[in-house]
Amino acid sequence: MVSSAELQYLKLIELIKDQGGASHPTKGTCLSIFGHTLILQPEEVPLLQGRKIFYKGLVGELRAFMADETTVEGFKKHGCPFWGAWANDDGTLDVDYARLLHNFNGINQLRDLVYELKKKPDSRKHIISLWDPSSKAKQVPCVISYQWNVENGRLNMIWTQRSADVMIGLASDMFSAWLLNQVIASATGYKAGTVIMNIGDAHIYKEHFEQVDDYVTGVWTAPALMKPTCKVEGGIFDFTCEVEGYHPDNIVNFKLLV
């Protein structure tokens, strides 16, 4: 059963292949388009069926961000094994995602967001910014802001992303965006609503072109499986997430470009 999220993902791949322009950023040649939107529904876990997404590491990544971890070992403690590629020689990480959540010019954006959502649900200022022009981090965030609103007791989120590596990053980002809104909703007492992902530059690298076909083939040959469900419990600093019914066998390896 292909989800609406995966159908949108497939359409984006086809759009880039058909209409994408060639560009040559620091990591190599790619095809890209500028400006795209994905819409994720709260009742549908946006994990791909055509290839296996190792979601437990993404749960651990968000837990590490919430805990303001700054080392590879700290991320591994929460179940996230993949940040070592951007580590310093001593194992420390310049992680703007975590740093700016907890301290952007002295402001704890995460703490203030939760407080304001509870106290002033009708505010239009429920925003977390992750773009710091002065940052010297090795890996500045691809996501530049989150914005929430409360509508009839449901928490909706806009996720704004400057850059999306479609075959590696975006495949995981869809689940991460959905999960973040689920966690914030759980922490503030609202029902999770719609997530709108606004993407600036969406691109596919030349090195990934061959594996794109492997993924697309896997979508249509995947067996019909039970619809994945995810239960999120706990606050922002100690949440748990278990996914049931997600068992794709197709593993497509895309080379990580750093």
N, C-alpha and C positions, 0 to 999 in steps of 0.2 A: 504494500500500500504506500504509494508515494504521497507525501504530505504536501500541503499547499506551499510550505516554505521551500521544500526541495524543488517543486515545480518552478517557483520563482528563481531559484538558484540556477536551474537548467536553462531557463530563458535568458538569464544574464550571461551565461557562458556562450550561448548561441549569438547573442547580441554583440558580444566582444569579438567573437570569431568572424561575424559577418560585417560589422561596421567599425571595429576598433582600428585606431590609428597606431602606427608604429612609433615607439618612443624608446629612448636609450638612457634610463636613469642609472644610478651608481651600481645597481646589482645586475644589469644586463638588459638585453633587448626584450621588449614585451609589446603586446597589443593592449590598448586601453581605451576606455570611454570615460567621459567626465560627467558625473551627475546621474545617480540611480537610487531608487528607493525599494526596500523590501519591507513587507508588513508581516509581523509574526503575531499569531493569535495565542492567547494565554493557555488554552486547553490543548494545544498541540506542541509537543516537544520537538523543536527544530533540529533533530539529529538526522544526518543523511542516511539514506537506505542503500545508495549505490556504492558506498565505501564506508568503512568503519571509522567512526570518530571516537577517539579515546577520551570520553567525556570526564572521567574521574580526575584526570590531570587538570582539566579546565575548572572543575569544582575546587580543586586544591589551589589553583592559581588565584581564584577570586577570594578564597579564604586567606591566602597569603597577602593579597592586596589589602583586605580589610584589617589584617593584623599588623600592617605596616612593616612587613618583613624586608630586610635589606641584604640577605645573603642567600646563596644557593642552598645551603643546608636548611635555612629557614623555610624556603619554598618547598623543599623535599619533605620537611616535617608535616606540612599540610597536604602532601600527596601530589605535588606538582614537580615533575622531574626535568622539565625542558627549558628552564631559564639559564642553564649553564653556558649556552652559546654566547650570551651577552655579559658574562661575568668578568670582573677584573681578576688579575693574577692571584689576589688573596681571597677570592671567593665572594667578594662583596658585589652588590648589584646597584647600579644607578637606575632605580626603577621609578620613573616619574609617575606611573599609574598609582603606586602606593604613596609616594611622597606627597603628591598634590592632593590626594584625598584627605590627608591628615594635616597637612601644613602648606597652605598656599599663602605666602606672605603673612604667616601667623594665624591664618584662619583654618580651623578644622572643618572642611567642607562636608565631610561625611556626617559628623555629629550634628552640625547645624541643619543639614538637610532633614534628618530624621525628626529633629525637634520641630522644625517649621512645618513639615508635612502633618504632624499631629496637631499643632496649635493653630496653624493658618492654612487649612487645606485649599482655600480658594486663591491663594497667592499665585502670581505668575512668575515668581522668582525662585522656584524649586530647581535650581541649576547647579551642576558641578562642572567646573572648567578644568580640562587637563592640558591646556596649551599654555606653556610658559616660554615666551620668546627668549628668555635669558638662560634657559637650560643648557647644560653642557653634557647631558646624559648620553651614553652610547646609543640607547634605543629610546628615542622620544615617542610618546604615544601616537598610535595611528588614530585612536579615538580622541576627539578634541573636546567633546562635551556630552553631558547627559542632561535631559530636562524632563521633569515630571509634571503631570497634572492629575487632580482628583476629580472624577466625574461619576456622580451617582454611586459613590462608595468604591469605585474601581480606580486603580492606579495605572495610568498610562505613561509611557516613556518614549522620548525621542532620543535616539542614539546617533550622534553625528560623527562621521568618520572621514578623515581627510584622505586616507589611502587604504586600499584593500587589495591584498594579494589573494585573488579569488580562489585559487586552488589549494592554498595552505591556510592563510589567515582567516578568510571569510567563512570557510567551512566550519571553523571553530567559533568565530565571532558570533554567528547566528545563535548558537547555544549559549554563549557567554552573555549576550545581550538579554536573551529571554530569562536566563538564570538570575542576572542582576535585578531585573524588575521583580521577579518572584521573591527574592531575598528582601528587597526593600519593602515590598508589600507585606511580607510576613512580619517584618520588624515594626511596621507602623500600623498594623491592624486593618489594612485595606485588602480587598480582593485584587489579584493581579489582573491588569487589563492588557491592552494592545501595545506592542513595541513597534515603533517605526524606525527603521534603520536608513538614515540618509548617508549616502556614500559619495565622496568627491571623485577621486581617481580610482576606478575599478580596473584591474589589469590582470593579464595572464602572461607569465614569463615563457619565453621560447623553450626553455629547458623543460617545461611542463606540458608542452603541446601533445606529445605522444601519450602521456598518462591521462590526459583529458578524455580521450576516446575510451580508455579502459574504464574510467569512472562512468561515463555515459552508458556504456554497454552494461555495466553492473547494475545500473538503476533498473533497466528493463528486464533483466534476468534474475533479479533478487526475488526470493520466494515471498509470498504474502505472509507477513508476520503480524503478531499482535501489536496494536497501536501502543507506542511507548507512553508510559505515564511517569511523572516525576513528583515526588512529595518533598516539599521544602519545609523544614521546621527550624525554629530557633531564631535568635537575633542576628544582627549583622556581624557580630564578632564570633559567633559560635553556632553557625547554621549547619545543617546536614541536608544532603540531597541524594536520594536513591532513585535510580531510573530502572523501571521494569519493562520488559518486552522489547528491548533493543538488542538484536543479535545478528547484525549483518556479517556475512563471512568474507565479503570482498574487501581486501586491504590493498589500497593503491598508494604506493609510496612516491611522494613528491619531494624532490631535492630541496632542502632548506637553504635559501640564499641569504647570507648574513654579510 
